Amino acid sequence: MSLNGQDISRDCLAEDKIKTRPSGAAAWEVGFAAAADGGARFRLKYDGRKLPFLQTLRNAHEGINVFCIEPATHDRLPRKELREMEALASTPRGGSHMFHLECFSTAASSSCKHSSPE
């Protein structure tokens, strides 16, 4: 999601770090502000029981103002470590994980709802 309406290119995502947020077993609401856009706001709501982790990436500097969301079922660690910790969720062949995101943005004056299998 580009908060300033510019196209998102590969270069936009090159320099920032990704944050992984463990959800726990509760409903979550996460808010982000984009001061560079004159106070644009973005709010995301989701159920932590259905979406155990949420990864976000924020890249805001001159000419670039990008925010990315990636739903995840596990922490951002190597799969070998996750297996050793028994923290890698297994999905049977043909199975799926369902989640639901609700997002609201004052930057684009719009809102979206998304439900999808992972």
Rosetta blueprint (number, residue, H / E / L):
1 M L
2 S E
3 L L
4 N L
5 G L
6 Q L
7 D L
8 I L
9 S L
10 R H
11 D H
12 C H
13 L H
14 A L
15 E L
16 D L
17 K L
18 I E
19 K E
20 T E
21 R E
22 P E
23 S L
24 G L
25 A L
26 A L
27 A E
28 W E
29 E E
30 V E
31 G E
32 F E
33 A E
34 A E
35 A H
36 A H
37 D H
38 G L
39 G L
40 A E
41 R E
42 F E
43 R E
44 L E
45 K E
46 Y E
47 D E
48 G L
49 R L
50 K L
51 L L
52 P L
53 F E
54 L E
55 Q E
56 T E
57 L E
58 R E
59 N E
60 A E
61 H E
62 E L
63 G L
64 I E
65 N E
66 V E
67 F E
68 C E
69 I E
70 E E
71 P E
72 A E
73 T L
74 H L
75 D L
76 R L
77 L L
78 P L
79 R H
80 K H
81 E H
82 L H
83 R H
84 E H
85 M L
86 E L
87 A L
88 L L
89 A L
90 S L
91 T L
92 P L
93 R L
94 G L
95 G L
96 S L
97 H L
98 M E
99 F E
100 H E
101 L E
102 E E
103 C E
104 F E
105 S E
106 T L
107 A L
108 A L
109 S L
110 S E
111 S E
112 C E
113 K E
114 H E
115 S E
116 S E
117 P E
118 E L
